[in-house]
Amino acid sequence: MPYVQVKDLDMYYEKMGRGAPVIFLHSSYSRGILAFASQLLDFQKNYACYYPDFRGHGRTRCESLSWSTPQLAEDIVAFMEQLGISSAHLIGYSLGANVGLYAAVRHPDRIASLTTIGTSGICDPAGADEYEPEWLIEHGKQDTIEQMIERHEEAHRGNWQEYMRQSARDWRLYPQLTSDELGCISCPTLFITGERDPFAGEAKVKELASLVPGSSYLVVEGGNHGPHMVREYPIAVNDAILLFLESVQARQRAANAIRG
């Protein structure tokens, strides 16, 4: 499986398919390919799909165990630079959605389009306390602990407690983007939320879309925080994103034809 040197990281990623590059940005407590298992086959038919593991997650290795959402965005742009990707479509889920927002704000020339799933664009620390290692131990959440050890052992090198503390810390702090910063996002943008998502939902995503010029949003009826996942509504979500990407590609082809 491939690794690439990105700044101080040995960044692990997987790649499938050919075509315009799409980079999938995973959620907290997850890793690249795991968060998007229901997207693998549909997207690789027409796109070169990249599934990197973030700093501090999965199989990506680094001496430091610390990270933040803005830092992850910078890592993704550096990842693109190392692989010779001048511009890419970003699809981000939860933490990855916030990473995508930061990348679109800070590196508009590198982002062809942005699709987010499960973010309101506003920092909401509710629930973070229940992912602190002490809380998990006290409440007997051994299954969660074992998952975190298994999924991220190469990244945290056996220090799962620090991994959980870092994740909870980032949850409480980010995103910290202002309305003016969100208003500067210039790429085509699609915001997706499940109808029952406790962290996003229609009202919050509608407000987020109102701040980003030309953006649109989709509410997945009956969906929860991960409406793109198996046992949720992956077919509907995949079809919506693929239609959005095709429209972006068609506009780009038309613009190139006019220039050319």
C-alpha positions in Angstrom: 0.0 0.0 0.0 1.4 3.4 -0.9 2.9 6.0 1.4 4.1 9.5 0.4 6.3 11.9 2.3 4.3 14.9 3.2 6.2 17.4 5.4 6.8 15.5 8.6 4.4 12.7 7.7 4.6 9.3 6.1 1.1 9.7 4.8 -0.8 6.5 3.9 -3.3 6.6 1.1 -5.1 4.4 -1.3 -6.0 5.3 -4.9 -8.6 3.7 -7.2 -9.9 4.7 -10.6 -8.9 7.1 -13.4 -10.1 10.5 -14.4 -10.3 13.9 -12.6 -9.0 13.6 -9.0 -11.4 13.3 -6.1 -9.9 13.3 -2.6 -12.1 11.8 0.2 -11.6 13.3 3.6 -12.6 11.0 6.5 -14.2 11.7 9.8 -12.9 11.7 13.3 -12.2 8.3 14.8 -12.1 6.8 11.3 -9.6 6.6 8.4 -9.6 7.1 4.7 -11.2 4.1 3.0 -13.2 3.1 6.1 -15.4 6.2 6.1 -16.2 5.9 2.4 -16.7 2.1 1.9 -20.0 2.7 0.2 -18.5 5.1 -2.3 -15.6 3.0 -3.6 -17.2 1.3 -6.6 -19.4 4.1 -7.8 -16.8 6.9 -7.9 -13.8 5.0 -9.3 -15.7 4.4 -12.6 -15.1 8.0 -13.7 -12.7 9.6 -11.2 -9.2 9.0 -9.8 -10.2 8.6 -6.1 -7.7 9.2 -3.3 -8.3 8.1 0.3 -5.6 9.5 2.6 -5.3 8.9 6.3 -5.0 12.2 8.2 -2.2 13.1 10.4 -2.8 11.3 13.7 -5.1 8.7 12.1 -5.0 5.3 10.6 -1.7 4.2 9.1 -0.2 7.7 8.6 2.9 8.0 10.7 4.5 11.0 12.5 6.6 11.6 15.5 4.2 14.2 16.9 0.7 13.0 18.0 -0.8 16.5 17.9 -2.9 17.8 15.1 -5.7 20.3 14.3 -8.4 20.7 11.6 -6.6 23.7 10.0 -3.3 21.7 10.0 -5.0 18.7 8.3 -6.2 21.1 5.5 -2.6 22.2 5.0 -1.5 18.5 4.9 -4.0 17.7 2.2 -2.8 20.6 0.0 0.8 19.4 0.6 -0.4 15.8 -0.3 -1.7 17.2 -3.6 1.6 19.0 -4.3 3.6 15.8 -3.7 1.4 13.8 -6.0 1.3 16.5 -8.7 -2.4 17.2 -8.3 -2.9 20.8 -9.3 -6.7 20.8 -8.5 -9.1 18.3 -7.0 -12.7 17.8 -6.0 -12.9 17.3 -2.2 -15.6 15.2 -0.5 -15.4 15.4 3.3 -17.4 13.8 6.0 -17.7 15.3 9.5 -14.1 16.2 10.5 -13.2 15.8 6.9 -16.0 18.2 5.9 -14.4 20.9 8.1 -11.0 20.1 6.7 -12.5 20.7 3.3 -14.0 24.0 4.4 -10.6 25.2 5.5 -8.9 24.1 2.3 -11.5 25.9 0.2 -11.1 29.1 2.2 -7.3 29.1 2.3 -6.4 27.5 -1.1 -9.2 28.4 -3.5 -7.1 27.8 -6.6 -6.5 24.1 -5.6 -10.1 23.1 -5.0 -12.2 22.2 -8.0 -15.3 21.6 -5.9 -16.3 20.9 -2.4 -18.9 18.4 -1.1 -19.4 18.2 2.7 -21.4 15.6 4.6 -22.4 16.1 8.2 -21.1 19.6 9.2 -22.9 22.8 10.1 -19.7 24.8 9.6 -20.0 25.9 13.2 -18.0 24.6 16.2 -20.2 22.5 18.4 -18.5 20.8 21.4 -21.6 18.9 22.5 -20.7 15.2 22.9 -16.9 15.5 23.0 -16.7 14.7 26.7 -18.0 11.2 26.0 -14.9 10.5 23.8 -12.3 11.3 26.4 -10.4 8.2 27.5 -11.4 8.5 31.1 -15.1 8.6 30.3 -14.8 5.6 28.0 -13.0 3.6 30.7 -15.4 4.7 33.4 -18.5 3.7 31.3 -17.1 0.4 30.1 -16.8 1.3 26.5 -14.3 -1.4 25.8 -15.5 -2.0 22.2 -14.8 1.6 21.3 -11.4 1.5 22.9 -10.5 -1.7 21.0 -11.7 -0.1 17.7 -9.5 3.0 18.3 -6.5 0.8 19.1 -7.0 -1.3 16.0 -7.8 1.5 13.6 -5.1 3.9 14.6 -2.2 2.0 16.2 0.3 3.0 13.5 -0.6 6.7 14.0 -0.7 6.8 17.8 1.9 4.1 18.4 -0.1 2.5 21.2 -1.1 5.7 23.0 -4.8 5.5 22.3 -5.5 7.7 25.2 -3.6 10.7 23.7 -5.3 10.0 20.4 -8.7 10.3 22.0 -7.8 13.4 24.0 -6.5 15.1 20.8 -9.6 14.2 18.9 -11.9 15.6 21.6 -9.8 18.7 21.9 -10.1 19.4 18.2 -13.8 18.7 18.3 -14.2 21.4 20.9 -12.2 24.0 19.0 -13.1 23.7 15.3 -14.2 24.9 12.9 -13.5 28.6 13.7 -14.2 30.1 10.3 -16.0 33.4 10.2 -19.0 34.3 8.0 -16.7 36.5 5.9 -14.2 33.6 5.4 -17.0 31.2 4.4 -18.3 33.8 2.1 -15.0 33.8 0.3 -15.4 30.1 -0.8 -15.4 30.4 -4.6 -15.6 26.8 -5.8 -18.9 25.0 -6.6 -20.1 23.6 -3.2 -22.7 21.1 -2.1 -23.6 20.7 1.5 -25.3 17.4 2.5 -26.9 16.5 5.8 -29.1 13.8 7.1 -32.6 14.9 8.2 -31.8 13.5 11.7 -28.2 14.5 12.0 -27.7 15.9 15.5 -24.6 17.9 14.5 -26.0 19.4 11.3 -29.6 19.1 10.1 -31.5 21.2 7.6 -31.7 24.5 9.5 -27.9 24.6 10.1 -26.9 23.5 6.7 -29.4 25.9 5.1 -27.7 28.7 7.1 -24.3 27.5 6.0 -25.3 27.4 2.3 -26.6 31.0 2.7 -23.1 32.1 3.5 -21.3 30.5 0.6 -22.2 32.1 -2.7 -23.7 29.8 -5.3 -23.7 26.8 -3.1 -26.5 24.3 -2.7 -27.6 21.8 -0.1 -29.3 18.5 0.2 -31.2 17.0 3.1 -31.4 13.2 3.0 -34.8 12.2 4.3 -34.5 9.8 7.3 -30.7 10.2 7.2 -28.5 10.5 10.3 -25.0 11.8 10.7 -23.6 9.5 8.0 -26.3 9.3 5.3 -23.7 8.1 2.7 -22.9 5.0 4.7 -24.1 1.4 4.4 -27.5 0.9 6.1 -28.3 4.6 5.5 -28.8 6.0 2.0 -25.6 5.6 0.0 -27.2 5.2 -3.4 -29.1 8.5 -3.1 -26.1 10.3 -1.7 -23.7 8.9 -4.4 -26.1 9.8 -7.2 -26.5 13.4 -5.9 -22.7 13.9 -5.6 -21.9 12.3 -8.9 -24.5 14.5 -10.6 -23.0 17.5 -8.9 -19.5 16.6 -10.0 -20.6 16.0 -13.6 -22.2 19.4 -13.7 -18.9 21.0 -12.4 -16.9 19.1 -15.0 -19.3 20.1 -17.7 -19.0 23.8 -16.8 -15.2 23.5 -16.7 -15.2 21.9 -20.2 -17.4 24.7 -21.5 -15.1 27.3 -20.0 -12.0 25.6 -21.5 -13.7 25.5 -24.9 -14.4 29.2 -24.8 -10.9 30.0 -23.8 -9.4 27.6 -26.2 
